[in-house]
Amino acid sequence: MPSISYQLYCSRNFPPLEDTLAMLAAAGYRDVEGYGGLYADPAALKAALDKAGLSMPTGHFGLAQVESDPKGMLAVAKLMNMDAVIVPHVAVEDRPADAAGWAAFGKRLAAAGKPFQDAGYDFGWHNHAFEFDPVDGPDLPLDLIAAASPDLKLELDLGWVRVAGHDPVAWINKYAGRIIAVHVKDIAPDGQNADEDGWADVGHGIIDWAPIKAALDAAGVNRYVVEHDNPKDHKRFATRSIAAVKAF
């Protein structure tokens, strides 16, 4: 059974954090994934995790965080006992407009990751849909990012791959050996869940998980992070999603 984690960003609209962590533990989670806004008080975060009996093996960190304060972010990763540091996004206004720009962005990302890799952490990129928008050449931005360094890992967001019109299985196969985790998220049928930005609880949407699970097994991916970008009810999402993933 792969480890099943929960991206805490899903619950950003449901404070306080301590209640969220207690809910997740009761639902059967043992791992959670952090994000940048949670690291303002690392000691308090670690105490809350310990109280709930939860671990944080992976964390999302803004590129500005890891570039401007690598020592501080390394301290956060160490305190949380993480093994992977992942950069999850680049703002629209900062996205390159051509292939050369994306290749340069990949190099920048690889350079930002070196202190973390030197300290023994996996360091990688988490995709959205924009990395699959063609630029001015045959390669997609995600390929250009990945080409920057063979040591740069990927946390493949399967929901965004599907939203971009691509087959998740093909991308799992393409980057087998470099995928350290996947975001497991589902998409509502057309016209449904508009008040949840079109996302669905895992196993309650349109994605066919059987071939994806087979590809993940073949690629040796054993960390699944469930995510929903805007659930109306995070307890409903958390409980239904962990049940669905366990049934995979």
N, C-alpha and C positions, 0 to 999 in steps of 0.2 A: 504493500500500500504506500503510495507516495505521501509525503508530508503535505498537509493541507493548511495553508496559512490564510490570513485575512488582511487585506490592505485597509489600514485604519482610515484612509482618506474617505472611504465609503461612509463613515460615521461622523464626518466632520460637522454635520448639521444636527447632531444628537448628543450634545454635552449632558453631563460631564464625562470625561474620558474614563474615570474609574467605573462608572456604571456600564459603559460600553465594554470594558474589559471583563467585568463580571458576567455580562450577558454572553460574551463570546466563549468564556470558559465553560459556562453552563451548557452552551450549545455543542460543546465538544471540541472546540479549537484548542490547540496547544501552542500554536505559533501565530504571530501577527507580523505585518510588514509596516515599518514606520514611514513617515514622510517629513519633509523639511521643517514644517511648522511645529512639530512635536518636540524638537530638540532644544528649545529655548531653556529648559530646565532639565538637563539630562538626569540628574540625581532623582528628581521627583518622578520622572518617567520610569526610571528603572525600579523605583520603589513601588509604583503602581503596577508595573508588570509582575514583580515578585509577589505582591499581595494577591493578584489574580491567578498566579501560577502559570503565567504565560512567558514565552520567549520571543525575541525579536531577531531572528537569524539574518534577515535582510532589511535594508532600508533604502528609501528613495532620498536623494540629496540633490538640491539644486546645483547646477553647474557653477553658479557664483559662489555657493557655499564651499564646494570642494576646491575651487581655484583660489579663493581669497583666504580661506582658513583651513588648509589641509590638516594642520596639527589639531585644531579644535574638532574637526569632523572625525579624524582618526580617534580622538579621545572618546567621542560619542560611540563610534563603532565598537571600540574596545569595551567600554562600560556595558553596552548592550549584548556583548558576546556575539556580535554579528560575524558572518563569514563572507558577506557580499555587500558591496556598496554600488548603488545603481542610480544613474542620472536619468530622470524620466521625461524631460520636456525641454523644448526651446520655444520661447515666445514667438508669435507670428512676425513681429517686427525684426526679430533677430535671425530669422531663417534665411539661409542662402538662397539665391535665385538661379544658380547654375551648378553644373556638375563640379566645376573647380571649387566653388564655394563649399559644397558639401564635403568634398574630399578634404579641404582645409579644416572644416568643422570636425571631421573625424580625427584628424591629427591633433587638433586642440583637445578633443575629448580624451584621446590616448595619453597626451601629456598630463592632463589633469589626473588621470588615473594612476600614473606611475608611483606616487608616494603610497597609495593604497595597496597596489600590487607588491611593492617592495616590502610592505608590512605584512604581507601574507593574505590579503583580501582579494577575492574576485572583484572585478570592477567592470561595469557594463552599462549598456544603454537599454532603455525601455521605449518601445515604439508606440506611436499613435497611428493615425491614418495618413498623415501628410508625408511620411517617409516613403510612401508608395506612389506619390504624384510624380510623373515623369518630368525631368528637367530638360536639358538641352543635349542629352546623349542617350545611349542605350541603357545605361545603368540607373537604377532607382536610388534615391537618397540613402535608403537603408543599406544597400550594397556598398555605396561609397563610404558610409560610416564604418561598416564592418571591415572594409579593405584597408583602413588606416593602420590597423595592428592586429596580428593574429591572436594577441593576448586580450583584446577587447571582447568581453562577453556580451551576451544578449539575454534580456528578459523579454520574451516574445509575448506580446499582448494579442491573444488569439481573437478576441472580439474586434479589435481595431483592424487586424489583418482582414477579417471578413467584411467589415464595413468598407474597407478600401477596395473590395471587389476581388480579393485574392483567396486562394485556397490555403487554409492554415497548414494542411498536411504537407503541401509543397514546400512551404517555408520552414517547417520543422525538419523535413528531410534535407533541405539545402544547407541548414546551419547546425545539423546534428554534430555534437561535440563542443559547440560553443554556447549552447543554450543552458543557462544555469537555473532558470525558472521560467514558468509561463504564468501569465495572467489569464485566469479562466473566467470569462464573462460571456453573457448571452445576449442575444438581440431579439426584441419583440417582433412579432409579425407586423407587416406594414400597416400603419394606421393605429397600432395599439401602443399603450404606455407612453403617450405623448407627454404626460405629466412626469414621466421618469426619463425623459430625453430619449425614448425609444429603446432603452435597455430592459432586460428581463432578468429574473432570478436564474441562476445557473440551472440548466435542465428544464426550464420552462419557456424557452425561446425556440428559435429556428435552427440553431446550430446542431449538426449531427455529430455527437461526441464520440461514437464508437470508432470511426476511422482515425480521429484525432488521438484518442487514447492509445490506439495501436501504434501510431507513429511516434508518440511520446515514449512509449515503452521501448520501441526499437532504437530511439535516440538516447536512451538512458536518462531521460528527464524525470526527476522524482520530486520536484517541488512545485506544487500548484498553489497559486495565490488567487483566491476568489475576489472578484471585484464587480462593483456596480457603481457607475459614476454619480448616480443621483436617486437612490432608493427613497420612496416615501416612508418606508418602514424598514429600518435597518435590521431589526430583530427577525422580521419575516424573511428578508433577504438572506441573512446569515444562516438561519436554521434550515431553510429550504435548500440553500446552495450546498451546505456541507453534506446534507443527505444525498443530494444528487451526485456530488463528486464521489462520495463513498460507494455509490451504486455503479460508478463507471466500471 
